[in-house]
Amino acid sequence: MRLEAEDLLVKIESHRTKMVELGLSSSFLDERVVKLSYELDKLLNKYHAVVCSSGKR
């Protein structure tokens, strides 16, 4: 579980960085930014589920 949570954190940070950089260089309403935001939400939800299922918060 821990390795999966750590892997998810790496992906979350990568998506967050890409989303912010793209949003600042274009617009936060850009379709690509919205797509990255949606993917980031899914990763965050998955991370939350993994952490809650392992009993850690």
Secondary structure, DSSP 8 states (H G I E B T S, - for coil): -HHHHHHHHHHHHHHHHHHHHHHHHS-TTSHHHHHHHHHHHHHHHHHHHHHHHTT--
